[in-house]
Amino acid sequence: MAEKRDYYEVLGVQKGCSDDELKKAYRKMAKQYHPDLNPGDKDAEAKFKEVNEAYEVLNDKDKRARYDQFGHAGVDPNYGGGAGFGGFGGFEGGIDFGDLSDLFGDMFGGFGFGGSTRARNPNAPIKGKDIDSHMVLTFMEAVHGCKKEVSVSRMEKCPDCGGTGAEPGTGSETCSDCNGTGRIRVQQRTPFGAIQSEKVCPKCGGKGKIIKNPCKKCSGQGRVRVNKKLEVNVPAGIDDGQIFALRGQGDHGLNGGPSGDVNISVSVRPDPIFERDGVNVWCEVPITFTQAVLGDEIIVPTIDGKVKYDISEGTQTGTTVRLRNKGIPYIN
């Protein structure tokens, strides 16, 4: 495998450069090597791809941080180090604040100080978690909309046990400690005497049922992690930094709860010809001195293709003209 050049060197910028400096450098290099301006030039085509790859990494704060620390290994799995940095979606641990609520309920809920705590019901429907994803678009893909594929790692109902958590052919049993209620009464000795309180059953975790033969595929969790490719309809007119959601495509819920969403943040590559200003598009068109003095019919590039435009006699440098309805569609 050929050794990759340093991304900062590719774009001709210093490490630690600002976002504006990075964008200006990218526009300059992309315009220099753009295939439309270098037809048939394979070397220019290869450099154009190299410039786009460098910008895609350095324009993303997370990728840039990994690249600054680990080099190409931090962002490219082919270098043996990148795969381990992006997979936070597979982390299934964490603090369950519902359990903390149960803990405080066990400590104070039965002492009769005029208040009460309501513990989370572990059998209640729970919505699945949302998944964050990121997508890089070309300028034209963002302007006109497009279909893209996005890869997500999400929790889905276990296909072997159907979400029950029990090995196929078996089921769950009523917890003998709490008789299916999910809570037990305990007696505590205090300086004020014996006080009785209620707490979550430690044997069944408050579910009221025990699975003696957990499903081997999901280890009794009822869900498994699956890598999924989703087809996305990117809305026309989306801008750099905006987020849109795929409803119901996140982690599957628990106990019959709804699925979460996939929230996709968008980065849009600058275009070497066009520059966006809200829903307006700016384009600089050079003309000759003779055309400026005498006027002429010229060809103007737009996001919808090339159009003819009549230059008036005596047109000055820096003159701004407006082509109506040639901008970017409003996005809801």
N, C-alpha and C positions, 0 to 999 in steps of 0.2 A: 504494500500500500504506500503510495507516494506521501511524503511528509507534507502536512498542511502548513501554509504560511500563517504567521501571526495575524489575527483578525484586525488588530489596530494598524498593522503594516499594510494590509490589503486596502483599507479605507484611507490610509494616509493621515491618521490622527494619533494623538498621544493618549496613553492610558490615563484615565481620569478626565477625559474631555467631557464637555457639557452635552446635553441632548441636542441643542441647536447646532453645535459644531459637528456632531455625529450626523445629523440629518443633512446639513449642507454638504458634507463630504460625500455622503451616499448619493445625493442628487447629482453631484459633479461626476462621480465615477460611473454611476448608472447611465448617465447621458453619454459619457465617453464611449462606453462599451455596448450600448443598447443595440440589439440585433437589427432593429429597423434602420439604424444609422450606419450599420456595418454589415450589409447583406452579404452572406456567403463567407464571412470571416470567422472561421472556427476558433481561432485564438481569442478574438473579441467575445465570442459566445461563451467560451470557458471562463474568461475573466468576469463576464457579466454574472454568471452563476456564482462565482467565488465572492463577488461583491455582495450579492443578495444573501448568501449564506452568512457572511460576516455581519451584515447589518441585522439580520434576523436574531442573531445571538446577542450582539451588543446593545440592541434596542430594547431587549427584555431585561428588566432589572435583576430578576432571579438568575437567568442564564448568564448574564454579564458577571454577577458576583461569583458564580461557580467557575466561570472561565478565568476570571482574574486570580482565583485561588488555585485551580487545578489545571488550567490550560485546556487543551482540546479534550482531555480525558473527562473533564467535568461536564461536557455538553454533548459528547459523541460517544455512544456505547461501543463503537468499533475500536475505540482506544482503551477499552477495558475499565473505564471508571465512570462513564456517564449514566449507566442504567441505575446505579444505586442512589442517584440524587433526586430523581423526579418522582419516585413512587411513594409519596406519602399517602396516597389514597388507600393503600393496603393496610394501613395501621388501624387496628380494630380496638385497641385499648383506650384507656382514658378514664376520667373521673365521671361517675354517674351522680349528678347532683340530686337525683331522686333518692339515691341511697343515703346521701347526707341528710336529706329531709327525714328519712326514716330514723337515722341515728339520733337526731335531735328530738324526734318524736318519742323515741324509746327513753331518752334521758328525762324529758320534761312533760311529755304528754299525759302522764297519769298522776301527776302530783297535785292537781286541782288548784292551780294558782290563777284561775279565772280565764285561762286561754286554752287553745287546743291546736294541734298540728294535724294536717290531713296528709297522710302518707300517699305516695304515688302507688296506684294500683298496677302491679306488674302484668296483669292480664288485660289491661285496657289497650285499645288500639294506639299504636305509636307510629307517627309519620317517619318515613325513611329520611336519612340525611341527604342534604343537597351536595352536589359534586361541582367543584370549580374546575373549569377547563380553559384553555387558551387557544386562539386561532390567529394565524398570520394571513392577511389577505393582500393581494396586489391592489393598486389604486382602482383599477377598472372593475375588479371583483366586488369591491366595496360600493362603487358607484352604481353598478347595474344589478347587484345581487348575483348569487350563484349557488350551486349545490356543492357541498364539501362533505368529507367524512371526518368524524372526530372519534378518537379512541378514548373510552372511559373504562375504569375499573370500578364495578359496582357490586353491591350485595344483592343477590337474587334468592328467591325461594329454592330451597334444596330440592333437586329433581328426584332424589331417592326417597325421601321421607315426606315430601309434600309440605314441608314447613313445620311438621309436628315435632321434629327433633328426635323421634324414636326410630329405632331400626325397623325397616319395613316388616310387617307382619306382627309387630308388637305395638304396645300403646303405653299410656301413662297410668299410674296408680295414685289413688288418694293418699296424701301425706298422712302418716300415722301420728305424727306429733301434733299437728294442728287440725286434724280431721277435715282437711280441705278448705279451711277458712283463710289460711295464709298467715295467721297471726296467733301468738301464744301469750298466755298470761304468766307473768313472773312476779315473785314476791321479793322485795328488797328491804333489808333492815336498815333503819336510819335512827338518828338520835330521837326522832319523834315517834318511833315505833315501826312496825312492819307496814310497808306500803305496797299495794298491788298495782302493777302497770301492765300495759300491753306492748308487745314488740313484734317485729317481723319474724316469722318462723325461720330460724337459721338453716333448717334441714332442706326446705323447698324454696327458700328465697322469697317467700310471700306468694308463690304461685298456687299453692294448695295441692300441687301434683308432683309426683316423683317419676322421672324416667329412669328405669333400671337398666335398659338396654339402649344407650344413645346411638343415634345413627352414625355409622362409621364415616360417611362422606362429610358431614357437617359437624361432627363431634357433639351432636345434641343441640347445636345452636339454631337449627331450622333454616339457616341461610348459608350460602357459600359465595365466595368472591369470584366474579366472572369478568373477563376482559371482553368488552363489547365494542363493535364499530357501529356508529350511528350516522345515518345520512341527515345532513343539516341543510335546510333552506335558509341561506343567509339573506336577510332583507335588503333590498336595494336602498342605497343612501346611508348605510351605517357608517359611522365615523370612528376614527382611531380612539381607543380608550372606552368605547361604549360596550355595554354588556347586554346580551339577550339570553332568554331562558328557553330550554326544552322542558316543557312541563311534564312531570311524571316519568322522567327518564333517569332519575337518580336512584339511590338505594331503595330497594323494596321495603315497605313498612313491616312492622311487627304486629302480630295479633290481629291481622286484617286491616291495619292502618294503611293510609295512602302512601304512594311512593314519593320520594323527594324529586327535586328538579336538577337539571344540569345547567349551570350558569356559565356561559361562554363569554370571556372577555376578548376583545378584538384589538389587534395591532394592524395598522394599515401602512404598507410600505409607501414612501414618497414616490411620486412619478417624475421622471426626468423632464417631462414637457408641461404637465399641468400642476397647478397648485390650488388646493382647496381653501375656501374661506366661507365656512358655514355651508350653505347650499349653493354658493356661487363658485365658479371655477375661473382661475386666472391663467392666461397663456400669453407668453411674449412672442410676438411675430416680427422678425426682422424684414425690412423692406429697403429697396435701393433709394438713393438720393433722387433719381429720376422719377421713380414711382411716387415719392413724397411730393415732389413739385408738380408733376403733371396729373397725378391720380392714375389709378389702374385697377383692374380686377385681379384680386389675389385669391389664393386658396388658404383657408384658415382651418387648422385642426380643431375639432371639438370632441367631447367624450362620446358623441354619437356618430363620429365620422367627419370627413372633410367637407367643408361648405365653401361656396364662392362669396366673396365680399368685395364691394366697390370702395376703394380708397379715394377719398375726396382730394381735389387739388389743394396743395399747400398744407398737407398734413404735417404736423410737427412731431419731433421725437417725444415720446412719453404720452402721446395722445391715447386716451382710453375709449374704446368703443364697446357697445353692449350688443350681444346676440341674445335676444330674448328666448326663453324656454329651452336653452341649451345647458342649463345648470344641472344640479343634482336633485333628485326627487326628495320630497319631505318624507321622513320616516316617522311612523307612529311609535 
